[in-house]
Amino acid sequence: MKVTIVGAGNVGATCADVISYRGIASEVVLLDIKEGFAEGKALDIMQCATNTGFNTHVSGVTNDYSKTAGSDVVVITSGIPRKPGMTREELIGINAGIVKTVTENVLKYSPDTIIVMVSNPMDTMTYLALKSTGLPKNRIIGMGGALDSSRFRTYLSLALDKPANDISAMVIGGHGDTTMIPLTRLASYNGIPVTEFLSEEVLQKVAADTMVGGATLTGLLGTSAWYAPGASVAFLVDSILNDQKKMIACSVYVDGEYGQKDICIGVPCIIGKNGVEQILEIHLNEEEKALFAKSADAVRGMNDALKSILV
């Protein structure tokens, strides 16, 4: 199985490292526009093989899409990262042109690939990739929900003082600081609702911390985070390549689900060899429905900025 990662920056390189270390794919290609950058990252990762025991072949190329031919999955991380004080939404104008060009180039050599979108604002870039290519909706997946859900589980684990891997929790809605919806009502610790252990006040703080999880790290690091985003992408790619059919919150095209149409937004999905194999419509209470509708309106508003690009 072959995976291409476009953009060899922190997130792309971390994704390549995790995919290689875990043996998710037999081949990983890193591509970047900066001369020698992807080649250097790939060589550095390959030099870990004897010490960590992986057999994945990792290569790097400078803007040569022919080397990506036959990719089963293409991960797009291209674009500028967030700076302190910058929202994901402010990246639209800069990153839209980059994403459209990258998507067109990868499809020239891998017409049957499944695309995983990482570039921000992720819901809008996922929508752009879908509309500009005309690909079936199951083959364009935004990874934001996987990352947001992992952050949610982390904050719950800290509040509970219990292992994050024993906690089940999900974030739906837009992948933005004000649009994501941590489903505290449905979160559980080994099958027991976390509401049995945590007060409403604590749960509200956990939800608030989750929503600004990315911005918090940007403020601390001076740029976007990369370890958790890279691992989240690898987690999603693993479910695709190995047909694991995991339920993962992903930004996908909805056509009536959850009362919404013609946008890409985070919802629970079954992810397998065909990409998005099913959108699960879980029961939301009235408050959650209202929050989801508000989130969808915000995402739809950001998509309006793409009108000139999609003409």
Residue, then its C-alpha position, 0 to 999 in steps of 0.5 A: m500500500k502506498v501513501t503520499i503526503v503532500g507537505a513535508g512540514n511538521v504535520g506531514a513529516t510526523c504523519a509519515d513517521v507514525i505511518s512508517y513506525r506502525g507499518i501502516a503502509s509499505e511505501v510513503v512518499l513525502l512531497d514538498i515545494k522546498e528544494g531538498f526538504a522532503e528528501g531530507k525528512a524522508l532520509d531522516i525517517m528512514q535512518c530510524a528503521t534499524n532502531t525501531g524495526f520498521n520496513t516501510h520505504v520512505s522517499g522524498v521528492t521536490n514538487d515531482y508528482s509523477k513519483t506519487a503515481g499509484s497512491d492508495v491514499v493522498v494526505i494534503t497538509s499543504g498551506i501555511p500554518r496558523k500563527p498566534g492570534m490567527t484563526r483557521e478561517e483567516l487561512i482561506g484565501i491563502n490556502a484555497g489556491i494551494v489546495k486546489t492546485v495540489t489536488e489537481n496534480v495528485l489526481k493526474y497520477s493517482p486518479d483512484t486515490i482517497i484524499v485525506m484533507v488536513s489543510n486549514p480551514m479544513d472543512t472548507m478545504t475538504y469542500l473545495a477539493l470535493k467540488s473542484t474535482g467532482l470525485p465521489k463524496n466517499r473519497i474526500i475526507g477531512m481529518g479534523g474530528a479525529l484530532d478534536s476527539s483525541r484532544f477531548r479524550t485527553y482533557l477528559s482523562l486529565a479531569l478523571d485522572k484515568p487513561a485516555n484509552d479507556i475513554s470514549a468521546m467524540v467531537i462533531g461539527g466544524h473544525g474550528d474554535t467556535t464551531m466544534i461540539p464536544l459531546t459531553r453527554l455521550a462521553s464514557y469511561n469504560g462504558i460508564p457515562v462520565t457524567e457519573f464522575l464529573s460535575e457539569e461545571v468540570l465538563q463545561k471546562v473540558a469542552a471549552d478547553t477542547m474547543v481552543g485546544g489547537a489555539t492553546l498549542t499555537g500560543l505555546l508553540g508559536t505555530s500549529a501543533w504537529y504530534a497529535p495532528g500527524a498521529s490523527v492522520a495516521f490513525l485515519v489512514d490506517s482505518i482506510l488501508n487496512d479496512q478497519k471500519k472504525m467509527i471516526a468523526c470526520s469532515v465529510y459531505v452531507d446530503g440531508e444527514y443531520g438536517q444539512k446539505d451541501i457542506c463538509i462538516g464533522v460527523p461520525c463515519i465508518i471508515g474503511k477501504n472505500g473511504v467513507e463507507q457510512i455516515l452514522e446519524i446518532h441521536l442528538n438532543e435539542e441543544e446539540k441539534a441547535l449547536f450543530a445547526k449553528s456550526a453548519d451555518a458558520v461552515r457554510g459562511m466560510n464556503d462562500a469565500l470559495k465562490s470565485i475559485l470554484v467558478 
